[in-house]
Amino acid sequence: VTLFWLLFHIHALFLTHNIEPAPNVIICSFQPGLYASFMNYYIILIQDILVPLSMIILGAWTVRNLRKRHQVNFATATTAVTAVTTAAVTARPTHSKNNQLIQILIIDISIYIIFSAMMPPALIYIQILQSRSSSLAEIQLGILLMNFALFSSYIPYCVGFYTNFIMSRKFRSEIKKIIWR
């Protein structure tokens, strides 16, 4: 799979060009025209449709498996009295950890979708600007939207630590152990 995606994206090495608008300022961008349009729609398709969709599907699958596992524990616990007592003792912490995992999954998926939602409108706006003559104010607005979209698209990767730190008691205790060593 990694080799496929590596070969699939190899064109980015050859179909980009560098612009030097001022000394020591280099801007790397896609070749204008059909290739830039293709890359914009590709980014919209992969980053903003397929990745959130796969996150939702795999998250729902994880929740379903955790709930099935929880039901199986209680089904086997009713077969013997000793199994009931041991399952009753161990099922509660496991259920709590499962709930924490589900909450972290939902929060991570929601954060990714919210902060990645700015990229498609910015890319579409830039496509519209490239297809017609536009004023300086429209170009500056496009640059502002694109910079804001790029900034917001990196936020989900930075927030994972804080999500885990807030939601998981075990994660907090492990961080404390690491810090106080």
Contact map, one row per residue, 1 for C-alpha under 8 A:
1111100000000000000000000000000000000000000000000000000000000000000000000000000000000000000000000000000000000000000000000000000000000000000000000000000000000000000000000000000000000
1111110000000000000000000000000000000000000000000000000000000000000000000000000000000000000000000000000000000000000000000000000000000000000000000000000000000000000000000000000000000
1111111000000000000000000000000000000000000000000000000000000000000000000000000000000000000000000000000000000000000000000000000000000000000000000000000000000000000000000000000000000
1111111100000000000000000000000000000000000000000000000000000000000000000000000000000000000000000000000000000000000000000000000000000000000000000000000000000000000000000000000000000
1111111110000000000000000000000000000000000000000000000000000000000000000000000000000000000000000000000000000000000000000000000000000000000000000000000000000000000000000000000000000
0111111111000000000000000000000000000000000000000000000000000000000000000000000000000000000000000000000000000000000000000000000000000000000000000000000000000000000000000000000000000
0011111111000000000000000000000000000000000000000000000000000000000000000000000000000000000000000000000000000000000000000000000000000000000000000000000000000000000000000000000000000
0001111111100000000000000000000000000000000000000000000000000000000000000000000000000000000000000000000000000000000000000000000000000000000000000000000000000000000000000000000000000
0000111111110000000000000000000000000000000000000000000000000000000000000000000000000000000000000000000000000000000000000000000000000000000000000000000000000000000000000000000000000
0000011111111100000000000000000000000000000000000000000000000000000000000000000000000000000000000000000000000000000000000000000000000000000000000000000000000000000000000000000000000
0000000111111110000000000000000000000000000000000000000000000000000000000000000000000000000000000000000000000000000000000000000000000000000000000000000000000000000000000000000000000
0000000011111111000000000000010000000000000000000000000000000000000000000000000000000000000000000000000000000000000000000000000000000000000000000000000000000000000000000000000000000
0000000001111111000000000000000000000000000000000000000000000000000000000000000000000000000000000000000000000000000000000000000000000000000000000000000000000000000000000000000000000
0000000001111111000000000000000000000000000000000000000000000000000000000000000000000000000000000000000000000000000000000000000000000000000000000000000000000000000000000000000000000
0000000000111111100000000000011000100000000000000000000000000000000000000000000000000000000000000000000000000000000000000000000000000000000000000000000000000000000000000000000000000
0000000000011111110000000001111000000000000000000000000000000000000000000000000000000000000000000000000000000000000000000000000000000000000000000000000000000000000000000000000000000
0000000000000011111000000001111000000000000000000000000000000000000000000000000000000000000000000000000000000000000000000000000000000000000000000000000000000000000000000000000000000
0000000000000001111100000111100000000000000000000000000000000000000000000000000000000000000000000000000000000000000000000000000000000000000000000000000000000000000000000000000000000
0000000000000000111110000111100000000000000000000000000000000000000000000000000000000000000000000000000000000000000000000000000000000000000000000000000000000000000000000000000000000
0000000000000000011111111110000000000000000000000000000000000000000000000000000000000000000000000000000000000000000000000000000000000000000000000000000000000000000000000000000000000
0000000000000000001111101110000000000000000000000000000000000000000000000000000000000000000000000000000000000000000000000000000000000000000000000000000000000000000000000000000000000
0000000000000000000111111100000000000000000000000000000000000000000000000000000000000000000000000000000000000000000000000000000000000000000000000000000000000000000000000000000000000
0000000000000000000111111000000000000000000000000000000000000000000000000000000000000000000000000000000000000000000000000000000000000000000000000000000000000000000000000000000000000
0000000000000000000101111100000000000000000000000000000000000000000000000000000000000000000000000000000000000000000000000000000000000000000000000000000000000000000000000000000000000
0000000000000000000111111110000000000000000000000000000000000000000000000000000000000000000000000000000000000000000000000000000000000000000000000000000000000000000000000000000000000
0000000000000000011111011111000000000000000000000000000000000000000000000000000000000000000000000000000000000000000000000000000000000000000000000000000000000000000000000000000000000
0000000000000000011110001111100000000000000000000000000000000000000000000000000000000000000000000000000000000000000000000000000000000000000000000000000000000000000000000000000000000
0000000000000001111000000111110000000000000000000000000000000000000000000000000000000000000000000000000000000000000000000000000000000000000000000000000000000000000000000000000000000
0000000000000001111000000011111000000000000000000000000000000000000000000000000000000000000000000000000000000000000000000000000000000000000000000000000000000000000000000000000000000
0000000000010011100000000001111100110000000000000000000000000000000000000000000000000000000000000000000000000000000000000000000000000000000000000000000000000000000000000000000000000
0000000000000011100000000000111110110000000000000000000000000000000000000000000000000000000000000000000000000000000000000000000000000000000000000000000000000000000000000000000000000
0000000000000000000000000000011111111000000000000000000000000000000000000000000000000000000000000000000000000000000000000000000000000000000000000000000000000000000000000000000000000
0000000000000000000000000000001111111000000000000000000000000000000000000000000000000000000000000000000000000000000000000000000000000000000000000000000000000000000000000000000000000
0000000000000000000000000000000111111100000000000000000000000000000000000000000000000000000000000000000000000000000000000000000000000000000000000000000000000000000000000000000000000
0000000000000010000000000000011111111110000000000000000000000000000000000000000000000000000000000000000000000000000000000000000000000000000000000000000000000000000000000000000000000
0000000000000000000000000000011111111111000000000000000000000000000000000000000000000000000000000000000000000000000000000000000000000000000000000000000000000000000000000000000000000
0000000000000000000000000000000111111111100000000000000000000000000000000000000000000000000000000000000000000000000000000000001000000000000000000000000000000000000000000000000000000
0000000000000000000000000000000001111111110000000000000000000000000000000000000000000000000000000000000000000000000000000000000000000000000000000000000000000000000000000000000000000
0000000000000000000000000000000000111111111000000000000000000000000000000000000000000000000000000000000000000000000000000000000000000000000000000000000000000000000000000000000000000
0000000000000000000000000000000000011111111100000000000000000000000000000000000000000000000000000000000000000000000000000011001000000000000000000000000000000000000000000000000000000
0000000000000000000000000000000000001111111110000000000000000000000000000000000000000000000000000000000000000000000000000000000000000000000000000000000000000000000000000000000000000
0000000000000000000000000000000000000111111111000000000000000000000000000000000000000000000000000000000000000000000000000000000000000000000000000000000000000000000000000000000000000
0000000000000000000000000000000000000011111111110000000000000000000000000000000000000000000000000000000000000000000000000000000000000000000000000000000000000000000000000000000000000
0000000000000000000000000000000000000001111111111000000000000000000000000000000000000000000000000000000000000000000000110010000000000000000000000000000000000000000000000000000000000
0000000000000000000000000000000000000000111111111100000000000000000000000000000000000000000000000000000000000000000000000000000000000000000000000000000000000000000000000000000000000
0000000000000000000000000000000000000000011111111110000000000000000000000000000000000000000000000000000000000000000000000000000000000000000000000000000000000000000000000000000000000
0000000000000000000000000000000000000000001111111111000000000000000000000000000000000000000000000000000000000000000100000000000000000000000000000000000000000000000000000000000000000
0000000000000000000000000000000000000000001111111111000000000000000000000000000000000000000000000000000000000000100110110000000000000000000000000000000000000000000000000000000000000
0000000000000000000000000000000000000000000111111111100000000000000000000000000000000000000000000000000000000000000000000000000000000000000000000000000000000000000000000000000000000
0000000000000000000000000000000000000000000011111111110000000000000000000000000000000000000000000000000000000000000000000000000000000000000000000000000000000000000000000000000000000
0000000000000000000000000000000000000000000001111111111000000000000000000000000000000000000000000000000000000000000000000000000000000000000000000000000000000000000000000000000000000
0000000000000000000000000000000000000000000000111111111100000000000000000000000000000000000000000000000000001001100000000000000000000000000000000000000000000000000000000000000000000
0000000000000000000000000000000000000000000000001111111110000000000000000000000000000000000000000000000000000000000000000000000000000000000000000000000000000000000000000000000000000
0000000000000000000000000000000000000000000000000111111111000000000000000000000000000000000000000000000000000000000000000000000000000000000000000000000000000000000000000000000000000
0000000000000000000000000000000000000000000000000011111111100000000000000000000000000000000000000000000000001000000000000000000000000000000000000000000000000000000000000000000000000
0000000000000000000000000000000000000000000000000001111111110000000000000000000000000000000000000000000000001000000000000000000000000000000000000000000000000000000000000000000000000
0000000000000000000000000000000000000000000000000000111111111000000000000000000000000000000000000000000000000000000000000000000000000000000000000000000000000000000000000000000000000
0000000000000000000000000000000000000000000000000000011111111100000000000000000000000000000000000000000000000000000000000000000000000000000000000000000000000000000000000000000000000
0000000000000000000000000000000000000000000000000000001111111110000000000000000000000000000000000000000011000000000000000000000000000000000000000000000000000000000000000000000000000
0000000000000000000000000000000000000000000000000000000111111111000000000000000000000000000000000000000000000000000000000000000000000000000000000000000000000000000000000000000000000
0000000000000000000000000000000000000000000000000000000011111111100000000000000000000000000000000000000000000000000000000000000000000000000000000000000000000000000000000000000000000
0000000000000000000000000000000000000000000000000000000001111111110000000000000000000000000000000000000000000000000000000000000000000000000000000000000000000000000000000000000000000
0000000000000000000000000000000000000000000000000000000000111111111000000000000000000000000000000000010000000000000000000000000000000000000000000000000000000000000000000000000000000
0000000000000000000000000000000000000000000000000000000000011111111100000000000000000000000000000000000000000000000000000000000000000000000000000000000000000000000000000000000000000
0000000000000000000000000000000000000000000000000000000000001111111110000000000000000000000000000000000000000000000000000000000000000000000000000000000000000000000000000000000000000
0000000000000000000000000000000000000000000000000000000000000111111111000000000000000000000000000100000000000000000000000000000000000000000000000000000000000000000000000000000000000
0000000000000000000000000000000000000000000000000000000000000011111111100000000000000000000000000000000000000000000000000000000000000000000000000000000000000000000000000000000000000
0000000000000000000000000000000000000000000000000000000000000001111111110000000000000000000000000000000000000000000000000000000000000000000000000000000000000000000000000000000000000
0000000000000000000000000000000000000000000000000000000000000000111111111000000000000000000000000000000000000000000000000000000000000000000000000000000000000000000000000000000000000
0000000000000000000000000000000000000000000000000000000000000000011111111100000000000000001000100000000000000000000000000000000000000000000000000000000000000000000000000000000000000
0000000000000000000000000000000000000000000000000000000000000000001111111110000000000000000000000000000000000000000000000000000000000000000000000000000000000000000000000000000000000
0000000000000000000000000000000000000000000000000000000000000000000111111111000000000000000000000000000000000000000000000000000000000000000000000000000000000000000000000000000000000
0000000000000000000000000000000000000000000000000000000000000000000011111111100000000010001000000000000000000000000000000000000000000000000000000000000000000000000000000000000000000
0000000000000000000000000000000000000000000000000000000000000000000001111111110000000010000000000000000000000000000000000000000000000000000000000000000000000000000000000000000000000
0000000000000000000000000000000000000000000000000000000000000000000000111111111000000000000000000000000000000000000000000000000000000000000000000000000000000000000000000000000000000
0000000000000000000000000000000000000000000000000000000000000000000000011111111000100000000000000000000000000000000000000000000000000000000000000000000000000000000000000000000000000
0000000000000000000000000000000000000000000000000000000000000000000000001111111110111010000000000000000000000000000000000000000000000000000000000000000000000000000000000000000000000
0000000000000000000000000000000000000000000000000000000000000000000000000111111110110000000000000000000000000000000000000000000000000000000000000000000000000000000000000000000000000
0000000000000000000000000000000000000000000000000000000000000000000000000011111110110000000000000000000000000000000000000000000000000000000000000000000000000000000000000000000000000
0000000000000000000000000000000000000000000000000000000000000000000000000000111111110000000000000000000000000000000000000000000000000000000000000000000000000000000000000000000000000
0000000000000000000000000000000000000000000000000000000000000000000000000000111111111000000000000000000000000000000000000000000000000000000000000000000000000000000000000000000000000
0000000000000000000000000000000000000000000000000000000000000000000000000000000111111100000000000000000000000000000000000000000000000000000000000000000000000000000000000000000000000
0000000000000000000000000000000000000000000000000000000000000000000000000001111111111110000000000000000000000000000000000000000000000000000000000000000000000000000000000000000000000
0000000000000000000000000000000000000000000000000000000000000000000000000000111111111111000000000000000000000000000000000000000000000000000000000000000000000000000000000000000000000
0000000000000000000000000000000000000000000000000000000000000000000000000000100011111111100000000000000000000000000000000000000000000000000000000000000000000000000000000000000000000
0000000000000000000000000000000000000000000000000000000000000000000000000000000001111111110000000000000000000000000000000000000000000000000000000000000000000000000000000000000000000
0000000000000000000000000000000000000000000000000000000000000000000000001100100000111111111000000000000000000000000000000000000000000000000000000000000000000000000000000000000000000
0000000000000000000000000000000000000000000000000000000000000000000000000000000000011111111100000000000000000000000000000000000000000000000000000000000000000000000000000000000000000
0000000000000000000000000000000000000000000000000000000000000000000000000000000000001111111100000000000000000000000000000000000000000000000000000000000000000000000000000000000000000
0000000000000000000000000000000000000000000000000000000000000000000000000000000000000111111111000000000000000000000000000000000000000000000000000000000000000000000000000000000000000
0000000000000000000000000000000000000000000000000000000000000000000001001000000000000011111111100000000000000000000000000000000000000000000000000000000000000000000000000000000000000
0000000000000000000000000000000000000000000000000000000000000000000000000000000000000001111111110000000000000000000000000000000000000000000000000000000000000000000000000000000000000
0000000000000000000000000000000000000000000000000000000000000000000000000000000000000000011111111000000000000000000000000000000000000000000000000000000000000000000000000000000000000
0000000000000000000000000000000000000000000000000000000000000000000000000000000000000000011111111100000000000000000000000000000000000000000000000000000000000000000000000000000000000
0000000000000000000000000000000000000000000000000000000000000000000001000000000000000000001111111110000000000000000000000000000000000000000000000000000000000000000000000000000000000
0000000000000000000000000000000000000000000000000000000000000000000000000000000000000000000111111111000000000000000000000000000000000000000000000000000000000000000000000000000000000
0000000000000000000000000000000000000000000000000000000000000000000000000000000000000000000011111111100000000000000000000000000000000000000000000000000000000000000000000000000000000
0000000000000000000000000000000000000000000000000000000000000000010000000000000000000000000001111111110000000000000000000000000000000000000000000000000000000000000000000000000000000
0000000000000000000000000000000000000000000000000000000000000000000000000000000000000000000000111111111000000000000000000000000000000000000000000000000000000000000000000000000000000
0000000000000000000000000000000000000000000000000000000000000000000000000000000000000000000000011111111100000000000000000000000000000000000000000000000000000000000000110000000000000
0000000000000000000000000000000000000000000000000000000000000000000000000000000000000000000000001111111110000000000000000000000000000000000000000000000000000000000000000000000000000
0000000000000000000000000000000000000000000000000000000000000010000000000000000000000000000000000111111111000000000000000000000000000000000000000000000000000000000000000000000000000
0000000000000000000000000000000000000000000000000000000000000000000000000000000000000000000000000011111111100000000000000000000000000000000000000000000000000000000000100000000000000
0000000000000000000000000000000000000000000000000000000000000000000000000000000000000000000000000001111111110000000000000000000000000000000000000000000000000000001100100000000000000
0000000000000000000000000000000000000000000000000000000000100000000000000000000000000000000000000000111111111000000000000000000000000000000000000000000000000000000000000000000000000
0000000000000000000000000000000000000000000000000000000000100000000000000000000000000000000000000000011111111100000000000000000000000000000000000000000000000000000000000000000000000
0000000000000000000000000000000000000000000000000000000000000000000000000000000000000000000000000000001111111110000000000000000000000000000000000000000000000000001000000000000000000
0000000000000000000000000000000000000000000000000000000000000000000000000000000000000000000000000000000111111111000000000000000000000000000000000000000000010001001000000000000000000
0000000000000000000000000000000000000000000000000001001100000000000000000000000000000000000000000000000011111111100000000000000000000000000000000000000000000000000000000000000000000
0000000000000000000000000000000000000000000000000000000000000000000000000000000000000000000000000000000001111111110000000000000000000000000000000000000000000000000000000000000000000
0000000000000000000000000000000000000000000000000000000000000000000000000000000000000000000000000000000000111111111000000000000000000000000000000000000000010000000000000000000000000
0000000000000000000000000000000000000000000000000001000000000000000000000000000000000000000000000000000000011111111100000000000000000000000000000000000010010000000000000000000000000
0000000000000000000000000000000000000000000000010001000000000000000000000000000000000000000000000000000000001111111110000000000000000000000000000000000000000000000000000000000000000
0000000000000000000000000000000000000000000000000000000000000000000000000000000000000000000000000000000000000111111111000000000000000000000000000000000000000000000000000000000000000
0000000000000000000000000000000000000000000000000000000000000000000000000000000000000000000000000000000000000011111111000000000000000000000000000000000110110000000000000000000000000
0000000000000000000000000000000000000000000000110000000000000000000000000000000000000000000000000000000000000001111111100000000000000000000000000000100110000000000000000000000000000
0000000000000000000000000000000000000000000000010000000000000000000000000000000000000000000000000000000000000000111111111000000000000000000000000000000000000000000000000000000000000
0000000000000000000000000000000000000000000000000000000000000000000000000000000000000000000000000000000000000000011111111100000000000000000000000001100110000000000000000000000000000
0000000000000000000000000000000000000000000100010000000000000000000000000000000000000000000000000000000000000000000111111110000000000000000000000100110010000000000000000000000000000
0000000000000000000000000000000000000000000100010000000000000000000000000000000000000000000000000000000000000000000011111111000000000000000000000000000000000000000000000000000000000
0000000000000000000000000000000000000000000000000000000000000000000000000000000000000000000000000000000000000000000011111111100000000000000000000000000000000000000000000000000000000
0000000000000000000000000000000000000000000000000000000000000000000000000000000000000000000000000000000000000000000001111111110000000000000001001100100000000000000000000000000000000
0000000000000000000000000000000000000001000100000000000000000000000000000000000000000000000000000000000000000000000000111111111000000000000000000100000000000000000000000000000000000
0000000000000000000000000000000000000001000000000000000000000000000000000000000000000000000000000000000000000000000000011111111100000000000000000000000000000000000000000000000000000
0000000000000000000000000000000000000000000000000000000000000000000000000000000000000000000000000000000000000000000000001111111110000000000001000000000000000000000000000000000000000
0000000000000000000000000000000000000000000000000000000000000000000000000000000000000000000000000000000000000000000000000111111111000000000001000000000000000000000000000000000000000
0000000000000000000000000000000000001001000000000000000000000000000000000000000000000000000000000000000000000000000000000011111111100000000000000000000000000000000000000000000000000
0000000000000000000000000000000000000000000000000000000000000000000000000000000000000000000000000000000000000000000000000001111111110000000000000000000000000000000000000000000000000
0000000000000000000000000000000000000000000000000000000000000000000000000000000000000000000000000000000000000000000000000000111111111100011001000000000000000000000000000000000000000
0000000000000000000000000000000000000000000000000000000000000000000000000000000000000000000000000000000000000000000000000000011111111000000000000000000000000000000000000000000000000
0000000000000000000000000000000000000000000000000000000000000000000000000000000000000000000000000000000000000000000000000000001111111000000000000000000000000000000000000000000000000
0000000000000000000000000000000000000000000000000000000000000000000000000000000000000000000000000000000000000000000000000000000111111100000000000000000000000000000000000000000000000
0000000000000000000000000000000000000000000000000000000000000000000000000000000000000000000000000000000000000000000000000000000011111110000000000000000000000000000000000000000000000
0000000000000000000000000000000000000000000000000000000000000000000000000000000000000000000000000000000000000000000000000000000010011111011000000000000000000000000000000000000000000
0000000000000000000000000000000000000000000000000000000000000000000000000000000000000000000000000000000000000000000000000000000000001111111000000000000000000000000000000000000000000
0000000000000000000000000000000000000000000000000000000000000000000000000000000000000000000000000000000000000000000000000000000000000111111100000000000000000000000000000000000000000
0000000000000000000000000000000000000000000000000000000000000000000000000000000000000000000000000000000000000000000000000000000000000011111110000000000000000000000000000000000000000
0000000000000000000000000000000000000000000000000000000000000000000000000000000000000000000000000000000000000000000000000000000010000111111111000000000000000000000000000000000000000
0000000000000000000000000000000000000000000000000000000000000000000000000000000000000000000000000000000000000000000000000000000010000111111111100000000000000000000000000000000000000
0000000000000000000000000000000000000000000000000000000000000000000000000000000000000000000000000000000000000000000000000000000000000001111111110000000000000000000000000000000000000
0000000000000000000000000000000000000000000000000000000000000000000000000000000000000000000000000000000000000000000000000000000000000000111111111000000000000000000000000000000000000
0000000000000000000000000000000000000000000000000000000000000000000000000000000000000000000000000000000000000000000000000100110010000000011111111100000000000000000000000000000000000
0000000000000000000000000000000000000000000000000000000000000000000000000000000000000000000000000000000000000000000000000000000000000000001111111110000000000000000000000000000000000
0000000000000000000000000000000000000000000000000000000000000000000000000000000000000000000000000000000000000000000000000000000000000000000111111111000000000000000000000000000000000
0000000000000000000000000000000000000000000000000000000000000000000000000000000000000000000000000000000000000000000000000100000000000000000011111111100000000000000000000000000000000
0000000000000000000000000000000000000000000000000000000000000000000000000000000000000000000000000000000000000000000000100110000000000000000001111111110000000000000000000000000000000
0000000000000000000000000000000000000000000000000000000000000000000000000000000000000000000000000000000000000000000000000000000000000000000000111111111000000000000000000000000000000
0000000000000000000000000000000000000000000000000000000000000000000000000000000000000000000000000000000000000000000001000000000000000000000000011111111100000000000000000000000000000
0000000000000000000000000000000000000000000000000000000000000000000000000000000000000000000000000000000000000000000101100100000000000000000000001111111110000000000000000000000000000
0000000000000000000000000000000000000000000000000000000000000000000000000000000000000000000000000000000000000000000000100000000000000000000000000111111111000000000000000000000000000
0000000000000000000000000000000000000000000000000000000000000000000000000000000000000000000000000000000000000000000000000000000000000000000000000011111111100000000000000000000000000
0000000000000000000000000000000000000000000000000000000000000000000000000000000000000000000000000000000000000000001101000000000000000000000000000001111111110000000000000000000000000
0000000000000000000000000000000000000000000000000000000000000000000000000000000000000000000000000000000000000001001101100000000000000000000000000000111111110000000000000000000000000
0000000000000000000000000000000000000000000000000000000000000000000000000000000000000000000000000000000000000000000000000000000000000000000000000000011111111100000000000000000000000
0000000000000000000000000000000000000000000000000000000000000000000000000000000000000000000000000000000000000000001000000000000000000000000000000000001111111110000000000000000000000
0000000000000000000000000000000000000000000000000000000000000000000000000000000000000000000000000000000000010011001000000000000000000000000000000000000111111111000000000000000000000
0000000000000000000000000000000000000000000000000000000000000000000000000000000000000000000000000000000000000000000000000000000000000000000000000000000001111111000000000000000000000
0000000000000000000000000000000000000000000000000000000000000000000000000000000000000000000000000000000000000000000000000000000000000000000000000000000001111111100000000000000000000
0000000000000000000000000000000000000000000000000000000000000000000000000000000000000000000000000000000000000000000000000000000000000000000000000000000000111111111000000000000000000
0000000000000000000000000000000000000000000000000000000000000000000000000000000000000000000000000000000000010000000000000000000000000000000000000000000000011111111100000000000000000
0000000000000000000000000000000000000000000000000000000000000000000000000000000000000000000000000000000000000000000000000000000000000000000000000000000000000111111110000000000000000
0000000000000000000000000000000000000000000000000000000000000000000000000000000000000000000000000000000000000000000000000000000000000000000000000000000000000011111111000000000000000
0000000000000000000000000000000000000000000000000000000000000000000000000000000000000000000000000000000100110000000000000000000000000000000000000000000000000011111111100000000000000
0000000000000000000000000000000000000000000000000000000000000000000000000000000000000000000000000000000100000000000000000000000000000000000000000000000000000001111111110010000000000
0000000000000000000000000000000000000000000000000000000000000000000000000000000000000000000000000000000000000000000000000000000000000000000000000000000000000000111111111011000000000
0000000000000000000000000000000000000000000000000000000000000000000000000000000000000000000000000000000000000000000000000000000000000000000000000000000000000000011111111001000000000
0000000000000000000000000000000000000000000000000000000000000000000000000000000000000000000000000001001100000000000000000000000000000000000000000000000000000000001111111000000000000
0000000000000000000000000000000000000000000000000000000000000000000000000000000000000000000000000001000000000000000000000000000000000000000000000000000000000000000111111111000000000
0000000000000000000000000000000000000000000000000000000000000000000000000000000000000000000000000000000000000000000000000000000000000000000000000000000000000000000011111111100000000
0000000000000000000000000000000000000000000000000000000000000000000000000000000000000000000000000000000000000000000000000000000000000000000000000000000000000000000000011111110000000
0000000000000000000000000000000000000000000000000000000000000000000000000000000000000000000000000000000000000000000000000000000000000000000000000000000000000000000110011111111000000
0000000000000000000000000000000000000000000000000000000000000000000000000000000000000000000000000000000000000000000000000000000000000000000000000000000000000000000011011111111100000
0000000000000000000000000000000000000000000000000000000000000000000000000000000000000000000000000000000000000000000000000000000000000000000000000000000000000000000000001111111110000
0000000000000000000000000000000000000000000000000000000000000000000000000000000000000000000000000000000000000000000000000000000000000000000000000000000000000000000000000111111111000
0000000000000000000000000000000000000000000000000000000000000000000000000000000000000000000000000000000000000000000000000000000000000000000000000000000000000000000000000011111111100
0000000000000000000000000000000000000000000000000000000000000000000000000000000000000000000000000000000000000000000000000000000000000000000000000000000000000000000000000001111111110
0000000000000000000000000000000000000000000000000000000000000000000000000000000000000000000000000000000000000000000000000000000000000000000000000000000000000000000000000000111111111
0000000000000000000000000000000000000000000000000000000000000000000000000000000000000000000000000000000000000000000000000000000000000000000000000000000000000000000000000000011111111
0000000000000000000000000000000000000000000000000000000000000000000000000000000000000000000000000000000000000000000000000000000000000000000000000000000000000000000000000000001111111
0000000000000000000000000000000000000000000000000000000000000000000000000000000000000000000000000000000000000000000000000000000000000000000000000000000000000000000000000000000111111
0000000000000000000000000000000000000000000000000000000000000000000000000000000000000000000000000000000000000000000000000000000000000000000000000000000000000000000000000000000011111
